[in-house]
Amino acid sequence: MVTQTLTTSKFGEYIKELRKERGLYQSDLATLINKSQTWINFLEQGTLKTMEVTTLVLMSKVLEVPVDDLLINLGLLEQKFGLLNVEPRLAKVLQDYDRKKQLALAKVLIKE
């Protein structure tokens, strides 16, 4: 089982917002991802400490959001490179640079 420590309630607030936008109750979401309503409540309140990766993937499908959106809100991914159609190896390298260096490199590549 792969888990990640959840460090803020920001992710829980994001899930709650997505759930409500889709007209789901906590019990609905719980049923759809094979968890209890209590588990969903803990998640939304920011008191849940771990989550299985398979649950994260299932949640992305049920809430109709890309997994990387969830990872960004969990604080595990800084930027969404998928929209840029960036080669994955390049995206991984760029992720290690701070924003200033990323922008400098972008200027060189597009010759501004």
PEUR-V170517 format. One record per run of one state. SS is the DSSP state (H for helix, E for strand, C for the rest). FROM is the first residue (numbers start at 1). TO is the last residue. Records with the same first field share a line. If there is no record, write none. Layout:
# PEUR-V170517
SS=FROM-TO ; FROM-TO
This chain:
# PEUR-V170517
C=1-2 ; 4-9 ; 22-25 ; 33-36 ; 46-51 ; 63-66 ; 75-81 ; 85-87 ; 96-98 ; 111-112
E=3-3 ; 52-52
H=10-21 ; 26-32 ; 37-45 ; 53-62 ; 67-74 ; 82-84 ; 88-95 ; 99-110
